[in-house]
Amino acid sequence: MTGAGCLSRVMGPVFVSYIYTRYGTIWTFGITTAMMLVSMVWLQIIEKRLKVPDLPPVPPPPVELQVCSSQAINGKSTKEEYAPLQEKNSSNCICEEK
């Protein structure tokens, strides 16, 4: 698929410039219009077979920083303040005593 995209980016301008130089604008735009119509009809035909893939749910982003307490921000932390946090094993907060 990627190779076809690269090839079309290389050969597309060469093809269009050759048709434009040889046959003029009517053929250039006519061939481009015909290719677009064929693509649109083809998409309408196979549209019923297209299906959205079932993807697993995306997990929430990780928390980068949690503040354990407002007093810790001011540099006034006490041992009693961290006691409830140390009892919870499911907390992602890592608190250190000063």
Rosetta blueprint (number, residue, H / E / L):
1 M L
2 T H
3 G H
4 A H
5 G H
6 C H
7 L H
8 S H
9 R H
10 V H
11 M H
12 G H
13 P H
14 V H
15 F H
16 V H
17 S H
18 Y H
19 I H
20 Y H
21 T H
22 R H
23 Y H
24 G L
25 T H
26 I H
27 W H
28 T H
29 F H
30 G H
31 I H
32 T H
33 T H
34 A H
35 M H
36 M H
37 L H
38 V H
39 S H
40 M H
41 V H
42 W H
43 L H
44 Q H
45 I H
46 I H
47 E H
48 K H
49 R H
50 L L
51 K L
52 V L
53 P L
54 D L
55 L L
56 P L
57 P L
58 V L
59 P L
60 P L
61 P L
62 P L
63 V L
64 E L
65 L L
66 Q L
67 V L
68 C L
69 S L
70 S H
71 Q H
72 A H
73 I H
74 N L
75 G L
76 K L
77 S L
78 T L
79 K H
80 E H
81 E H
82 Y H
83 A H
84 P H
85 L H
86 Q H
87 E H
88 K L
89 N L
90 S L
91 S L
92 N L
93 C L
94 I L
95 C L
96 E L
97 E L
98 K L
